[in-house]
Amino acid sequence: MAVDRSNIGRVTSRSRVVIERGPVANFASALENLDPAYTTPEAARQAGLAGIPAPPTFPFCMEHWGRFAEIQPEDQPQGNPVAEIIGALMAKGGLILHGEQSFTYHRPVVVGDVLFGEGKVTDVYEKESKGKIMTFVVTETAWKDDKTGEPVVTTRMNLIHRS
């Protein structure tokens, strides 16, 4: 079965997030990272940082803690291409797996940042494994500083459907 690659390039989301001190400190604590640079401005300054940094994997969840309705862009994408792809596959049964997550930093994410992100489907492909078809859906979100437009971090996620 040939995979439908027509969703490559479709926008999955447009969102604006505020990086706040409490969620950053909670996330670092959940990771058992007790470095005071994640909780206090003075420790961050002593570490040579411009502000309290977010832990390296924080962009995976920052939309859930810093996305406020009143600051969201009005030009939201129509539909959800990832849900459309995965939904059609799940209608036939199978499993969904979180396959991979990566982060490319252009500068640290710090408390006080307001970031604008646009997500897109960047690839859809299939592989066979032990007689089962695995469909990979790769998305990427480019996060930029909302004021300057400069890139901050790019996240990449891979969802896998196994038939």
N, C-alpha and C positions, 0 to 999 in steps of 0.2 A: 504494500500500500504506500503510495507516495504521499508525503506530508504536504499539507497546504501551507505554503510559505507566503501567502498573500498578506498576512498580518505584519510581516517584517516592515519596520518603519512607522507603524501606527503608534500614536501617542497613547500611553496608558494613564498618565496623570500629569497634572500641573498643580503644584502646591507651594505654599509659603509656610515656613516654620520659624519659630523663635526658639533659640537655644537658651534654656533657663538653667539656673544654678541648681535648683532642687532635683530635677530629673537627672542632670549630669552626675551629681553626687550619689543619688540612689543607684544609678546604673553602675558606677564605679564600685560602690559597696556590694552590689549583687555579684560583681565579678571578683569580689574579695580583694580589690585593689585599694589599699588604705593610704596610698600616697596622698599627702595633704594638698598637693597641687590640684587635685580634683575637687577640693572643697573650699579652699581659702585663697583669696586674691594674692595675699602676701607670699604664700608658698609657691604659687604659680609664677609670680614675678621673680622670686629667688631661683626658680628653675629656668629663668630666661624666656618665659612665655609672655605673650601679649595679654593674656587673660586666662581664666580657668579653662583648661582644655576639656573637650569631650573625649572619653576613652575611644580607642581606635575603631571599635565595632559599633559605636553609638549610632551612626547614620542608618543602621539596619532598622532602628525603631524610633528615630527622632520625629517622624511624622505622627506617631501615636501620642507623643507628649507635647509637641509644640505647634500643632496645627489648629489654629483658631479660626472659626467660621468667618468672622468679620474681616479677616485679612486675605482671604483666598481670592485668586484671580477669577474673573468672571468667565473667561474663555476656556471652560472645561471641555475635555474631549468627550465625544459622543460614544457611548458604549464602553465596554471594557474588553479589549482584545484578548487579554490573558484568560479572563473568565470564559470568554467565548470558546477559545481553544480547549482549555481544560474541561469545561462543561461538556462539550461534545464528546471528548474522550471518556469522561467519567460516566456518561450515559450508557457506555458499553461495558462499564465495570473497570476494575483495576485499582491501582494504588497511586497516590501522589506523594512524591518525595521532594524534600528541599535538597537539591543536589550540590549547590555551591554558592558561596557568597564572597565577593571581593570588594576591596575599596582602593581607589587610587586617589591619593591626597595631593592637592596642589598647594595647600597650606592647612594648618590645624583648624579644626572647628572649635570655636571658643564661646563661652557664655556671653550672651549679648548679641551674637550674630543673628541676623535675619537672613535666611537663605531661601532662594527660589529654586525649585526643582522641577524638571520635566523628565518624565519617564517615557521610554519607548521599548517596543519589542525589537530586539536587535538580531535575533536568530531563532529559527525553529528547524529542528532536524530530528531524524530518527536513527536509532541503532538497534541491532538485534542482540539479545543476550539470553542464552539458554533457551532459545525458541520463543522468547517473548519480545514484543516490540516495545522499545522505550522511546517516548517522544520527549524531546528537550525543548523547553521554552525559555529563552534567555531574554532578560530585560535589563535595561541600564537606565539609571537616573543621574542626570548631570545637575549637581547642586552648585549654584552661583551665589555670590554675595548680592543681596537684593539691591544695595545702593550702587555698587560699582560694576556689577555684571561680571566680575572676575570669577573664574572657576575656583571652587573650594574643594569639593570631593565628588568623585563619580563612583556610584555603587553599581554593582553588577550581581544579578541573582539568576540562578538556574533552577527552574522547576522541572521535575521529571514525572511523566505519567508512564507507568508500567502496566501493560495490558495483562 
